[in-house]
Amino acid sequence: MDFTYTAAQTALAGELGGLFGRFPSPPKLRAWADAGIAAFDGELWQMLADGRWLGLALAPADGGRGLGADELTLAAHEAGRALAPVPLVATLLAGEALKASALHAQPKALAGGDLRVALCLPPPGQMTPTVTVIDGRASGVLTPVADGLLADAVLCADATAGAWLVDLRGEVVRRHQLATLDLAHTAAELAVTDAPALALGDAGPWRDRAAILTAFEQIGGAQRCLDLAVAYARERYAFGQPIGAFQAVKHKLAALHVQIELARANAYFGAYALADGEPGILAEAAALARASATDAYLLAAQESLHVHGGGGFTWACEAHLHLRRARALEAALGGAALWRERLVDEAAVPAQA
């Protein structure tokens, strides 16, 4: 079994990474935080729409590129690496939902950037009533919702563990900004009243898909933290030599590299499951990818801060922005411990004859 990306896929990731590089997010995140402005890079979002990145897996007739699950994971990885202040991962996941629907106009709106999507799916084992859907109309309160202030739709769960794509356009929602750690994705509380809702089936598989894509986002962020730490260890001198020459720093960075690569391997299994679509494999792979990626991102952000020393805790250091993001992603779908319990539960299920 070969999980290696093809040369074309690697080039695609490089192209997207180059686009994100033209719109560096850390300076904007700091400025928006100082001004109290919700995080969203409208110019970057329009560039993503113009390049058909928002519809990677949608058919060309719907404004997409007609690609598959592997390309979705690569896009999530690059978004996490760049701390991109746009709801790319949630929008890509919504594209997967719309491909199976009969609403032909909606995929075109999504690919064109006119349908920004947020996620509000509960962690495993914590399915609680959030919205109630009657005759295709949703009402209830969703909180916290990352990117909720700007979302045109939200992928959420109802009281019966069903998944819904709720349309937030029009006078159907009241939004209240929440104070959260994450500076790249402003959170909000959404009070929804009689909003149109599209049924997506059981919430569990959609949460698993979200967990796998988010795992790639986390690994992208973790890799960025490691790269920042390595670069700083080469340029920061102490006692006449780079601090990267000291054994303690070498060991720290080497151990972090190993943890990230282990998480990456688990995420590759998640990418395989995402493409395969078999429910049993999907649940196991999501739990494995999510648990390992959550641990790796948190550790990478913390260790990068430590390598940067006192400067790592200043407003100018990018690493602490990643630590904020790592904590927010951990809370969004539940911590690593919850997903490890999910993995144990999946392993305990007897195989079907």
C-alpha positions in Angstrom: 0.0 0.0 0.0 1.6 3.3 -1.1 0.4 6.5 0.5 2.9 8.7 -1.4 1.4 11.7 -3.2 2.0 11.9 -6.9 4.2 14.5 -8.5 1.1 16.3 -9.8 -0.4 16.3 -6.3 2.8 17.6 -4.7 3.0 20.4 -7.4 -0.6 21.3 -6.5 0.3 21.6 -2.9 3.2 23.8 -3.8 1.0 26.0 -5.9 -1.5 26.5 -3.0 1.4 27.1 -0.6 2.7 29.7 -2.9 -0.7 31.4 -3.0 -0.9 31.5 0.8 2.7 32.9 0.8 1.5 35.9 -1.1 -0.9 36.7 1.7 1.1 36.2 4.9 -1.4 36.0 7.8 0.5 36.7 11.1 0.8 40.5 10.5 -2.9 40.7 9.6 -3.9 38.5 12.6 -2.1 40.9 15.0 -3.6 44.0 13.4 -7.1 42.5 13.4 -6.8 41.5 17.1 -5.6 45.0 18.1 -8.5 46.5 16.2 -11.1 44.0 17.4 -11.9 43.0 13.8 -13.1 39.5 12.9 -10.4 37.5 11.2 -11.1 37.0 7.5 -8.9 37.7 4.5 -11.4 38.6 1.8 -8.7 39.1 -0.9 -7.2 35.7 -0.2 -10.7 34.1 -0.3 -11.4 35.7 -3.7 -8.1 34.4 -5.0 -9.0 30.9 -3.8 -12.4 31.1 -5.5 -10.8 32.4 -8.8 -8.3 29.6 -8.8 -11.1 27.0 -8.2 -9.5 25.9 -4.9 -12.8 26.1 -3.0 -14.3 23.4 -5.3 -11.3 21.1 -5.5 -13.5 17.9 -5.4 -16.5 19.4 -7.2 -17.1 18.7 -10.9 -15.8 21.2 -13.4 -19.4 21.9 -14.4 -20.0 23.2 -10.9 -16.9 25.4 -11.0 -14.6 22.9 -9.3 -11.5 20.9 -10.3 -12.9 17.4 -10.2 -10.2 16.1 -7.9 -10.4 13.7 -5.0 -9.8 13.2 -1.3 -6.0 13.3 -1.5 -6.1 16.8 -2.9 -8.5 17.9 -0.1 -6.0 16.7 2.5 -3.2 18.6 0.8 -5.3 21.8 0.8 -6.0 21.3 4.5 -2.3 20.8 5.3 -1.3 24.0 3.5 -4.1 26.0 5.2 -2.9 24.9 8.6 0.7 25.6 7.7 -0.2 29.2 6.7 -2.6 29.9 9.5 -4.9 30.9 6.7 -7.7 33.2 8.1 -10.4 31.7 5.8 -12.9 28.8 6.4 -11.3 26.6 3.7 -11.4 23.2 5.5 -15.1 23.6 6.4 -16.0 24.8 2.9 -14.2 21.8 1.3 -16.0 19.4 3.6 -19.3 21.1 2.6 -18.4 20.5 -1.0 -18.3 16.8 -0.3 -21.8 17.0 1.2 -23.2 19.0 -1.7 -21.9 16.6 -4.3 -24.5 14.1 -3.2 -27.3 16.6 -3.0 -29.9 17.6 -5.7 -29.2 21.3 -5.1 -27.3 22.0 -8.3 -27.0 25.7 -7.6 -25.3 25.4 -4.3 -22.0 23.7 -5.4 -21.6 26.6 -7.9 -22.1 29.1 -5.1 -19.6 27.3 -2.9 -16.9 27.0 -5.6 -17.4 30.7 -6.4 -16.8 31.8 -2.9 -20.4 32.9 -2.3 -21.1 30.1 0.3 -18.7 30.3 3.2 -19.2 27.3 5.6 -18.5 26.8 9.3 -18.4 23.6 11.3 -20.1 22.9 14.6 -20.0 19.2 15.2 -19.8 17.7 18.7 -16.8 15.6 19.9 -17.3 11.8 20.0 -19.4 10.6 22.9 -20.7 14.1 23.6 -23.7 14.4 21.2 -25.9 17.0 22.8 -29.0 18.8 21.4 -27.8 21.8 19.4 -30.5 22.5 16.8 -33.9 21.0 16.1 -35.0 20.5 12.5 -38.7 20.2 11.6 -39.8 19.9 8.0 -36.4 21.1 6.8 -36.2 24.2 9.0 -33.6 24.4 11.8 -33.9 26.3 15.1 -31.6 26.4 18.1 -28.3 27.8 19.4 -24.9 26.8 18.1 -21.8 27.7 20.1 -18.9 28.2 19.7 -18.7 28.3 15.9 -15.4 29.2 14.4 -15.8 31.7 11.5 -19.5 32.0 12.6 -19.6 35.7 12.2 -19.0 35.4 8.4 -20.5 32.0 7.6 -23.2 31.7 5.0 -23.9 28.1 6.2 -23.0 25.8 9.0 -22.5 22.0 9.0 -23.9 20.9 12.4 -25.8 18.1 14.2 -29.3 18.0 15.6 -30.6 16.4 18.8 -31.0 13.0 17.1 -27.4 12.9 15.9 -28.3 13.8 12.4 -26.1 16.1 10.3 -27.4 19.1 8.5 -26.1 21.9 6.4 -28.0 25.0 7.7 -28.4 28.0 5.4 -27.6 31.2 7.4 -28.3 33.7 4.7 -31.2 36.1 5.3 -32.9 37.1 8.6 -32.6 33.6 10.1 -29.7 34.0 12.5 -28.4 36.3 15.2 -24.6 36.3 15.7 -22.7 37.2 18.8 -18.9 37.4 18.8 -17.1 35.3 21.4 -13.7 35.9 22.9 -11.4 32.9 22.1 -7.7 32.1 21.9 -7.7 31.5 18.1 -6.8 34.7 16.3 -7.1 33.1 12.8 -10.8 32.0 13.1 -13.1 34.3 15.1 -15.7 32.4 17.0 -19.4 33.3 17.4 -22.6 32.1 19.0 -25.3 31.6 16.4 -29.0 31.7 17.4 -30.8 30.2 14.4 -34.6 30.5 13.8 -36.4 28.6 11.1 -33.4 28.4 8.8 -33.4 26.1 5.7 -31.5 22.9 6.4 -30.3 20.1 4.1 -30.2 16.6 5.5 -26.8 14.9 5.3 -27.4 11.6 7.1 -25.7 10.6 10.4 -23.5 13.1 12.0 -20.8 10.5 13.0 -19.3 10.0 9.5 -19.2 13.7 8.9 -17.5 14.3 12.2 -14.9 11.6 11.2 -14.4 13.3 7.8 -13.9 16.6 9.6 -11.5 15.0 12.0 -9.3 13.7 9.2 -9.2 17.0 7.3 -8.5 18.8 10.5 -5.7 16.4 11.3 -4.0 17.4 8.1 -4.5 21.1 9.1 -2.9 20.3 12.5 0.1 18.6 10.9 0.6 21.5 8.5 0.7 23.8 11.6 3.0 21.5 13.4 5.4 21.3 10.5 5.4 25.1 10.4 6.3 25.3 14.1 9.1 22.9 13.6 10.5 24.8 10.6 10.3 28.1 12.7 12.2 26.4 15.5 14.9 25.0 13.3 15.4 28.3 11.5 15.7 30.2 14.8 18.1 27.5 16.2 20.4 28.1 13.3 20.5 31.9 13.5 20.4 32.5 17.3 23.9 32.4 18.8 25.0 31.7 22.3 28.5 31.2 23.7 29.9 31.7 20.2 27.8 29.1 18.3 24.2 28.6 17.1 21.9 27.2 19.8 21.1 24.4 17.3 24.6 23.0 18.0 23.7 22.2 21.6 22.7 18.7 22.2 19.6 19.5 24.3 18.2 21.6 21.4 19.1 19.0 18.8 17.3 16.3 20.8 14.2 18.4 21.3 13.9 19.1 17.6 14.7 15.5 16.6 12.0 14.2 18.9 9.5 16.7 17.6 10.3 15.7 14.0 9.6 12.0 14.9 6.3 12.8 16.5 5.1 14.9 13.5 6.1 12.1 11.1 4.3 9.5 13.1 1.2 11.7 13.1 1.6 12.2 9.4 1.6 8.5 8.8 -1.6 8.1 10.8 -3.1 11.0 8.8 -2.2 9.2 5.6 -4.3 6.3 6.8 -7.1 8.8 7.3 -6.7 10.1 3.7 -6.9 6.5 2.5 -10.1 6.0 4.5 -11.5 9.3 3.3 -11.1 8.2 -0.3 -12.3 4.6 0.3 -15.4 5.7 2.2 -15.9 2.4 4.1 -17.6 3.3 7.4 -15.6 0.9 9.6 -12.2 2.0 8.3 -13.3 5.7 8.4 -14.1 5.6 12.1 -10.9 3.9 13.1 -8.7 6.1 10.8 -10.3 9.3 12.0 -9.7 8.4 15.7 -6.1 7.5 15.0 -5.4 10.6 12.8 -7.1 13.0 15.1 -5.5 11.8 18.4 -2.0 11.8 17.0 -2.3 15.1 15.1 -3.7 16.9 18.1 -0.8 15.8 20.3 1.7 16.7 17.6 0.4 20.2 17.0 0.3 21.1 20.6 3.8 19.7 21.3 5.2 21.4 18.2 3.8 24.8 19.2 5.0 24.5 22.7 8.5 23.3 21.8 8.8 26.0 19.2 8.0 28.6 21.8 10.7 27.1 24.1 13.3 27.2 21.4 12.6 30.8 20.7 13.1 31.5 24.4 11.7 34.8 25.8 11.1 36.1 22.3 8.7 33.3 21.7 6.2 34.8 24.2 6.2 38.2 22.5 3.6 39.5 20.0 6.1 39.3 17.2 6.6 35.5 17.3 4.5 33.4 15.0 4.8 30.3 17.2 2.4 31.5 19.8 -0.3 32.1 17.2 0.0 28.4 16.3 -0.3 27.5 20.0 -3.6 29.4 20.1 -4.7 27.7 17.0 -3.7 24.3 18.3 -5.7 24.8 21.5 -8.8 25.9 19.5 -8.7 22.9 17.2 -8.3 20.6 20.1 -11.5 22.1 21.7 -13.4 22.1 18.4 -13.8 18.3 18.0 -12.6 17.2 21.4 -9.1 16.4 22.8 -6.8 13.5 22.0 -8.0 11.5 25.0 -11.6 11.4 23.6 -10.4 10.1 20.3 -8.1 7.5 21.8 -11.2 6.2 23.7 -13.0 6.2 20.4 -10.1 4.2 18.9 -10.3 1.6 21.7 -14.1 1.3 21.1 -13.6 0.7 17.4 -10.9 -1.9 18.0 -13.3 -3.7 20.4 -16.0 -4.1 17.8 -15.9 -7.7 16.4 -15.2 -7.9 12.7 -18.1 -8.7 10.4 -18.1 -12.1 8.9 
